[in-house]
Amino acid sequence: MLLDSPEGLIVISGCAHSGICNIIDYAKKVGNSNKVLAVIGGFHLKEKDTQTIKTIEYFKNNDISALFPMHCTEFEARVVIYNDIKFKTLKSGSVIEF
């Protein structure tokens, strides 16, 4: 899902089987901005591996600092992401304001 806000795009992913970076790139293509404000949902990352490291680099290169990894982003991958880009954990009933 893509929310196109005046401040930038907000990308919401269920489970990113096709790759969270691919999903974000597509959102930028169909959205009205190249600025991604936040990414929320499943990143489909499992551990500290090449895919997780490259995804973190992608987030940094695209200046995406509001991350909310959930669902299929396993604990080990969340730890690796958190060490580079701090994020808040969401749970059912959480409210986010941008």
GIMOGI-V919565 format. One record per run of one state. SS is the DSSP state (H for helix, E for strand, - for the rest). FROM is the first residue (numbers start at 1). LEN is the number of residues. If there is no record, write none. Layout:
# GIMOGI-V919565
ss=SS from=FROM len=LEN
ss=SS from=FROM len=LEN
This chain:
# GIMOGI-V919565
ss=- from=1 len=1
ss=E from=2 len=4
ss=- from=6 len=2
ss=E from=8 len=6
ss=- from=14 len=6
ss=H from=20 len=11
ss=- from=31 len=5
ss=E from=36 len=7
ss=- from=43 len=7
ss=H from=50 len=12
ss=- from=62 len=4
ss=E from=66 len=5
ss=- from=71 len=4
ss=H from=75 len=10
ss=- from=85 len=14
